[in-house]
């Protein structure tokens, strides 16, 4: 009986652990992206399906809905910092395109505010 209880506790603990996104992008040079308006716009146009996507852009675009909807729950701390800077730059430098991004990924404006609050705490 005791081994069954221990097994159940171990099973519940491992099944509740959150799986994070790949650490491959933990140290992505976000400052280079932000300082390059053409590159920043290229990524944003990829995200809103109005331009081609680089391999990195495709990767980011694939997780973008989940990142917005679940407030970057699977993001590591470095990824949250990256997301905070990227979203802030898009919002500041490309407001019209950023608004289109929100209409696509958060059409009822119910998730992004929570994401911003979560990212601001990092």
Buried (B, 14 or more C-beta within 10 A) or exposed (E): EEEEEEEEEEEEEEEEEEEEBEEEBBEBEBEEBBEEEEEBBBBBBBBBEEBEBEEBBEBBBEBBEBBBBBBBBBBBEBBBBBBBBBBBBBBEBBEEBBEBBBEBBBEEEEBBEBBBEBBEEE
